[in-house]
Amino acid sequence: MDKTLRLAKRSRTVWAIHAACTLVAVLIIASLIFVLDRSVDEADRFGLSAERRLVANELRHQMDAVVQFQAQLSFWDKTYDELAKGHVSDAFVADELSGWLWEDYGFSWLIMTDVDHNTSTVLKGGVAVPSETARVPLEEVDDLLDEAKRRYDNVLRNSRDSYALDVVTPDPQSLMPSVPGIHAVDLREIDGRMSVAVVQAVIPETLVVPAERRAPVLMVSVRPVTAKMTREIAARLGVRGLAFVPLTERPKGSVYTSVGRCSDASCLVAAWMPQSPGGFVRAELLPSVIVMAIVAALLMAFVAFRFSTLFAALQQSEALNRHLAKHDRLTGLLNRSGFDDMLAAALLRAKTHPFTLVYADLDAFKAVNDRYGHAAGDAVLVAMAERFRNRAGPKGTVARLGGDEFAIILGDCSETDARSLATGLVADAQTPVAFNGQLLVVGGSAGIAFAPRHGLTARALLLAADEALYLAKRRGRNRVETADDTVLPDDTSGEQPTAGPSGPGDFSTPVRYRA
């Protein structure tokens, strides 16, 4: 009897221990599952938020780029003078537009009109077409026409027998349009394709409008976002299946971000398949969670390590994305966006900490590219980037602005040393580059501008350096000129140009390049 009682008591104790162990195991497993699910949700939320920011920023960059392209025409004396006769001529289209607006940048429409849709010039694909063909695209951008007209009227000020554009002084900590607030831009469906539409009044560079031409001619430009561009954007951002589709027709499991101002359910949105890092987290940690039910003490440390590793990987990925947004992938130098940030920071201190801007351009680079191929051209760019970086040293910041164009910001440097360094850059450019058993020979020219002497704005300083560079080219190339050697427009009023993305095609500073 006693033995039976002892066995029953032991059985109850063993059951209680088993039950307690089971309960502890269940609690541990439940806690781990809860933590795992929260981590998955947070990782998915973090990843999705990062992807949405990347896509939205890239679309904004595309719009800023089109605004910058169009500004080279709408804010240009040649265009303004051409429209004095009521329309642009075929010769103007052939000489000034066809070579880049359609062939290089893929614009589909260029329309000169007023706010009531009275068109003077309609170009589709670079070819003049009847005015009535512009009815549909003009209806699509009717609100942009009103907005651009309203912004134009808001900055006009009567000045005797003419009107002046009252330019607002921009925020010194950001890059602003050269003529702030007179354009209207949006992403919307035009001709069945998602497109960037920009409307801006055509104005002279003097910002002075004769009284008889007060009513503005509005330039409407449309650039489609092609399937190829969409694929390139997706590859650059690391997202899968990026496409513009109606909200109600987006693929199952996809996420989206709204584009443009359209809020209707039938409007196109940018949709893609999310990376869902939470799935990776679950797949990696679930086996460990099961094992932790048996060896909880040991594997909890492992879980903490794995969690920190995963979040560190996410942080590293975010840091890499930020780095790539500001640096040129081929050369490792700062890209246009990174350069604009550095230039803006330097300009804020220019009055107390003068600096030098060197604008360098390779001569005969296109000939090397055409003759030996893009691989040879890339080899030349990489070699020049390394030489320029070594030449500038710790006092200089070197950037590749695009193509074969470079810029160097030199702080704590005398004018004599700056000229000496620029001469060294030209010598570096003339030194042959070995490639596949051959010596590739190019050249280089450089233009120098000094801040604050030649300007306190990005636009003024870049224009000064650009004019000096092209003076060097006109004087025979392979030489250095300074902005003191050329006459520059007076632009030290505090204006700054339109800001944008960085990347190899960041168009934050409007410099018009002249051959």
C-alpha positions in Angstrom: 0.0 0.0 0.0 2.8 2.4 1.0 4.7 1.4 -2.1 1.7 2.1 -4.2 1.3 5.5 -2.6 5.0 6.3 -3.1 4.7 5.3 -6.7 1.6 7.4 -7.2 3.3 10.4 -5.5 6.4 9.9 -7.6 4.3 9.6 -10.6 2.5 12.9 -9.7 5.9 14.6 -9.1 7.3 13.3 -12.4 4.1 14.4 -14.1 4.3 17.8 -12.4 8.0 18.2 -13.5 7.1 17.1 -17.0 4.2 19.4 -17.0 6.3 22.3 -15.7 9.0 21.5 -18.3 6.4 21.3 -21.0 4.9 24.5 -19.8 8.3 26.2 -19.7 9.0 24.8 -23.2 5.7 26.0 -24.5 6.2 29.4 -23.0 9.7 29.6 -24.4 8.4 28.5 -27.8 5.5 30.9 -27.6 7.8 33.7 -26.6 10.2 32.9 -29.4 7.4 32.6 -31.9 6.0 36.0 -30.7 9.3 37.7 -31.0 10.0 36.0 -34.4 6.6 37.2 -35.7 7.2 40.7 -34.5 10.6 40.7 -36.0 9.3 39.5 -39.3 6.6 42.1 -39.3 9.1 44.9 -38.5 11.6 43.7 -41.1 8.8 43.6 -43.7 7.6 47.0 -42.6 11.1 48.4 -42.6 12.0 46.9 -46.0 8.7 48.0 -47.6 9.1 51.6 -46.2 12.6 51.7 -47.6 11.5 50.4 -51.0 8.6 53.0 -51.1 11.0 55.8 -50.3 13.5 54.6 -53.0 10.8 54.4 -55.7 9.2 57.7 -54.7 12.6 59.5 -54.7 13.5 58.0 -58.1 10.2 59.1 -59.7 10.8 62.6 -58.2 14.3 62.5 -59.7 12.9 61.6 -63.1 10.5 64.6 -62.9 13.3 66.9 -61.8 15.4 65.7 -64.7 12.6 66.5 -67.2 12.1 69.9 -65.6 15.8 70.6 -66.0 15.8 69.4 -69.7 12.9 71.6 -70.5 14.3 74.6 -68.6 17.2 74.7 -71.1 14.6 75.6 -73.7 11.9 77.6 -71.8 14.5 79.7 -70.0 16.5 80.6 -73.0 16.8 83.8 -75.1 16.9 81.8 -78.4 13.5 80.2 -77.7 12.0 83.5 -76.5 13.2 85.4 -79.5 12.1 82.6 -81.9 8.5 82.8 -80.5 8.4 86.5 -81.2 7.2 85.6 -84.7 4.4 83.4 -83.2 5.9 80.0 -83.6 9.2 78.1 -83.8 10.6 77.5 -87.3 11.5 74.2 -88.9 15.2 75.3 -88.9 15.0 75.9 -85.1 13.5 72.5 -84.6 16.2 70.9 -86.7 19.1 72.8 -85.2 18.2 73.1 -81.6 15.7 70.4 -80.7 15.9 67.2 -82.8 19.4 66.3 -81.9 18.7 65.9 -78.2 15.1 66.5 -77.2 13.8 63.5 -79.1 16.8 61.4 -80.1 18.7 61.7 -76.8 16.0 62.2 -74.2 13.0 60.6 -75.8 10.4 63.3 -75.5 7.1 62.6 -77.3 5.4 66.0 -77.3 6.5 69.6 -77.4 3.6 72.1 -77.6 3.6 75.9 -77.5 0.2 77.1 -76.3 -1.6 79.5 -74.1 -3.8 78.6 -71.2 -6.9 78.4 -73.5 -5.3 75.7 -75.7 -4.5 78.1 -78.6 -1.4 76.4 -80.0 1.2 78.0 -82.1 3.6 75.0 -82.5 2.9 71.3 -82.0 5.7 68.8 -82.3 5.2 65.1 -81.9 8.3 62.9 -82.0 10.2 65.9 -83.4 7.8 66.4 -86.3 5.4 69.3 -86.7 1.8 68.1 -86.7 -1.6 69.9 -87.0 -2.8 71.8 -83.9 -5.9 69.6 -83.5 -3.7 66.6 -82.7 -2.7 68.3 -79.5 -6.2 68.4 -78.1 -6.0 65.2 -76.1 -2.5 65.8 -74.4 -3.6 69.4 -73.6 -6.7 68.2 -72.0 -4.6 65.8 -69.9 -2.4 68.7 -68.6 -5.1 71.4 -68.4 -4.6 71.8 -64.6 -0.9 72.1 -65.1 -1.5 74.9 -67.7 -3.5 76.8 -65.1 -0.9 76.2 -62.4 2.0 77.3 -64.6 0.1 80.4 -65.7 -0.8 81.3 -62.2 2.8 80.9 -61.0 4.0 83.0 -63.9 1.5 85.8 -63.0 2.4 85.7 -59.3 6.0 86.6 -60.0 5.4 89.3 -62.6 6.0 92.9 -61.5 5.1 95.9 -63.6 8.2 98.0 -64.4 7.3 101.0 -66.6 6.9 99.7 -70.1 7.8 96.1 -69.3 7.4 93.4 -66.7 10.1 91.9 -64.5 10.1 88.5 -62.9 10.3 88.9 -59.2 12.7 86.1 -58.2 12.3 85.0 -54.6 15.6 84.5 -52.7 15.8 80.7 -52.1 16.7 78.9 -48.9 20.5 79.0 -48.7 20.5 75.4 -47.5 18.8 73.9 -50.5 19.2 74.2 -54.3 16.3 76.0 -55.8 15.1 76.6 -59.4 16.8 79.5 -61.2 13.3 81.0 -61.6 11.5 79.6 -58.6 8.0 78.3 -58.8 7.0 79.1 -62.4 6.8 75.5 -63.7 4.2 72.8 -63.1 5.2 69.1 -63.3 3.4 65.8 -62.7 3.5 62.1 -63.6 0.3 61.0 -65.4 -1.0 58.8 -68.2 -0.7 60.4 -71.6 -1.2 58.6 -74.9 -1.7 55.4 -72.9 1.7 55.5 -71.2 2.9 56.9 -67.9 4.7 60.1 -68.8 6.3 63.1 -67.1 4.5 66.3 -68.1 6.1 69.7 -67.6 4.5 73.1 -68.3 6.4 76.4 -68.0 6.2 79.8 -69.4 8.9 80.7 -72.0 10.9 83.6 -70.6 14.1 85.4 -71.5 17.3 84.9 -69.5 17.2 88.6 -68.6 13.9 88.0 -66.7 12.5 91.1 -68.3 9.2 90.7 -70.4 8.1 93.5 -72.8 4.6 94.8 -72.1 3.3 93.6 -75.5 4.4 90.0 -74.6 3.0 89.9 -71.1 0.6 87.0 -71.9 2.9 84.0 -71.7 3.5 81.3 -74.2 3.4 78.0 -72.2 5.8 75.3 -73.2 4.3 71.8 -72.7 6.8 68.9 -72.9 6.0 65.2 -72.4 8.5 62.5 -71.8 7.2 58.9 -71.6 8.5 56.6 -69.0 9.3 53.7 -71.3 9.4 50.0 -70.5 13.2 50.1 -70.8 13.4 53.0 -68.4 11.2 51.2 -65.9 13.4 48.1 -66.1 16.5 50.2 -65.5 14.9 51.9 -62.6 13.9 48.6 -61.1 17.5 47.2 -61.6 19.0 50.3 -60.1 16.7 50.2 -57.0 16.8 46.4 -56.6 13.0 46.0 -56.8 11.2 43.2 -58.7 8.5 43.6 -61.3 8.2 47.4 -61.2 5.4 48.5 -63.5 2.7 51.3 -63.8 -0.7 49.7 -63.6 -4.2 50.8 -62.5 -4.7 50.4 -58.7 -7.5 47.9 -59.2 -5.4 45.7 -61.5 -2.1 45.5 -59.7 -0.7 41.9 -59.3 -1.6 39.9 -56.2 0.9 40.3 -53.5 2.4 43.5 -54.9 2.8 46.8 -53.1 2.5 50.2 -54.6 3.1 53.9 -54.3 0.9 56.6 -55.8 2.3 58.7 -58.6 1.3 62.1 -59.6 -1.8 63.9 -58.4 -4.4 61.4 -59.6 -6.4 60.0 -56.7 -9.0 58.0 -58.6 -9.0 54.1 -58.4 -8.5 53.9 -62.1 -5.2 56.0 -62.0 -1.9 54.3 -62.6 0.3 53.5 -59.6 3.9 52.2 -59.4 3.5 48.6 -58.3 6.2 46.0 -57.6 6.8 42.7 -55.8 8.3 43.5 -52.3 11.5 41.8 -51.3 9.9 40.9 -47.9 13.0 40.4 -45.8 10.7 39.0 -43.1 10.4 35.8 -45.0 14.2 35.5 -45.0 14.2 36.1 -41.3 11.6 33.4 -40.7 13.3 30.8 -42.9 16.6 31.4 -41.2 15.4 31.4 -37.6 12.6 28.9 -37.4 14.9 25.8 -37.1 16.8 27.6 -34.4 13.6 28.3 -32.6 12.7 24.6 -32.5 16.1 23.7 -31.2 15.9 26.4 -28.5 12.9 24.6 -27.0 15.4 21.9 -25.9 18.6 24.0 -25.3 17.0 27.4 -24.6 19.8 28.9 -22.6 22.4 28.2 -25.3 20.3 29.1 -28.3 18.9 32.4 -26.9 22.4 33.9 -27.3 22.4 32.5 -30.8 19.0 34.1 -31.5 20.3 37.5 -30.2 23.3 37.1 -32.5 21.2 36.2 -35.5 18.8 39.1 -34.9 21.7 41.5 -34.6 23.3 40.1 -37.7 20.1 40.4 -39.7 19.4 44.0 -38.6 23.0 44.9 -39.1 22.7 43.5 -42.7 19.6 45.7 -43.2 21.4 48.7 -41.9 24.4 48.0 -44.1 22.1 47.6 -47.1 20.6 51.0 -46.3 24.0 52.6 -45.8 25.1 51.1 -49.2 22.0 52.5 -50.9 22.8 55.9 -49.4 26.4 55.6 -50.6 25.4 54.5 -54.1 22.9 57.5 -54.3 25.8 59.9 -53.9 28.7 58.1 -55.8 29.5 57.2 -59.4 29.5 53.4 -59.7 32.2 53.3 -62.4 34.8 55.5 -60.8 33.8 55.6 -57.1 33.9 59.4 -57.2 31.0 61.6 -56.0 28.2 61.8 -58.6 26.2 64.9 -59.5 24.0 64.6 -56.4 26.9 64.2 -54.0 28.8 67.0 -55.7 25.8 69.3 -55.4 25.6 68.6 -51.6 29.3 69.3 -51.2 29.1 72.5 -53.3 26.1 73.7 -51.3 27.9 73.1 -48.0 31.0 74.9 -49.3 29.0 77.9 -50.5 27.4 78.4 -47.1 31.0 79.0 -45.7 32.4 80.8 -48.8 32.4 84.3 -47.3 34.7 83.2 -44.4 36.3 80.1 -46.1 37.0 80.8 -49.7 37.4 77.9 -52.0 38.2 77.0 -55.6 36.1 75.1 -58.2 37.9 73.4 -61.0 35.9 72.2 -64.0 37.7 69.6 -66.1 36.7 67.9 -69.3 38.5 65.3 -71.3 39.4 66.1 -74.9 39.2 63.5 -77.7 37.4 61.1 -75.3 34.6 60.4 -77.8 37.1 59.4 -80.4 38.6 56.8 -78.0 35.2 55.5 -77.2 34.1 55.2 -80.8 37.4 53.6 -82.0 38.1 51.2 -79.1 34.7 50.7 -77.6 33.0 51.5 -74.3 35.3 49.2 -72.3 38.3 51.3 -73.4 36.4 54.5 -72.5 35.5 53.1 -69.1 39.2 52.2 -68.6 40.2 55.8 -69.4 37.5 57.2 -67.0 38.7 54.9 -64.1 42.3 55.8 -64.7 41.6 59.6 -64.9 39.4 59.4 -61.7 42.3 57.7 -59.8 44.8 60.3 -61.1 42.6 63.2 -60.3 41.9 61.9 -56.9 45.6 61.5 -56.2 46.3 64.9 -57.6 43.7 66.6 -55.5 44.8 64.8 -52.3 43.1 65.4 -48.9 42.4 69.1 -49.7 40.2 68.4 -52.7 36.9 66.7 -53.4 36.7 65.1 -56.8 33.4 64.3 -58.6 32.4 62.9 -61.9 29.4 64.9 -63.2 28.6 62.7 -66.1 30.3 61.5 -69.3 33.9 62.8 -69.4 33.2 65.8 -67.1 34.8 66.2 -63.7 34.7 68.8 -61.0 37.1 69.4 -58.1 36.3 71.5 -55.0 39.5 72.8 -53.4 39.5 74.2 -49.9 42.4 76.0 -48.1 44.2 76.5 -51.4 45.8 79.6 -52.8 45.0 80.7 -56.4 48.6 79.9 -57.5 48.3 76.4 -56.0 44.9 75.9 -57.6 46.2 76.9 -61.0 49.2 74.5 -60.5 46.9 71.7 -59.5 44.6 72.3 -62.5 47.7 72.3 -64.8 48.6 69.0 -63.2 45.1 67.6 -64.0 45.6 68.6 -67.6 49.0 66.8 -67.6 47.3 63.7 -66.0 44.7 63.8 -68.8 47.4 63.8 -71.5 49.3 60.9 -70.0 48.4 57.7 -72.1 46.3 55.0 -70.5 47.4 51.3 -71.1 44.5 49.1 -72.3 44.8 45.6 -73.8 48.4 46.3 -75.0 47.5 49.7 -76.4 48.1 53.2 -75.2 44.9 55.3 -75.2 45.6 59.0 -75.6 43.2 61.7 -74.7 43.7 65.3 -73.5 42.1 67.6 -71.1 41.1 71.2 -70.5 40.2 72.9 -67.2 38.4 76.0 -66.1 38.8 77.6 -62.6 36.4 79.7 -60.6 37.0 81.2 -57.2 34.4 81.6 -54.5 33.2 84.0 -53.4 34.8 86.2 -56.1 33.0 84.6 -59.0 29.7 83.9 -57.3 28.0 82.8 -54.1 25.5 80.5 -55.8 25.9 77.1 -57.4 24.6 78.4 -60.7 26.9 81.4 -60.8 30.0 79.5 -59.8 29.4 76.6 -62.1 28.7 79.0 -65.0 31.9 80.8 -64.3 33.9 77.6 -64.3 32.1 76.3 -67.4 32.8 79.5 -69.3 36.5 79.3 -68.3 36.6 75.6 -69.4 35.2 76.4 -72.8 37.5 79.4 -73.1 40.4 76.9 -72.6 38.9 74.7 -75.4 38.5 77.6 -77.8 42.1 78.6 -77.2 43.4 75.2 -78.3 42.5 72.7 -75.6 44.9 71.0 -73.2 45.3 74.2 -71.1 43.9 75.9 -68.1 41.9 79.2 -67.9 40.2 81.0 -65.0 37.0 82.8 -64.8 39.0 86.1 -64.7 39.8 85.5 -68.3 36.2 85.7 -69.5 33.2 87.9 -69.1 30.5 86.3 -67.0 26.9 87.4 -66.2 26.4 89.0 -62.8 24.7 86.3 -60.7 25.6 86.6 -57.1 22.1 87.5 -55.9 21.6 84.3 -53.9 19.7 82.3 -56.4 20.3 78.6 -56.6 19.1 76.1 -59.3 16.7 73.3 -59.2 17.6 70.4 -56.8 17.3 66.8 -57.7 19.0 62.9 -57.6 21.7 62.1 -57.3 23.0 59.7 -59.5 25.0 59.9 -62.8 22.2 62.0 -64.2 21.4 64.4 -61.4 20.4 67.7 -62.8 20.6 69.9 -59.7 22.7 72.7 -61.3 21.6 74.1 -64.7 24.7 74.6 -66.7 24.2 74.9 -70.5 27.1 73.4 -72.3 28.1 74.9 -75.5 30.3 73.3 -78.1 
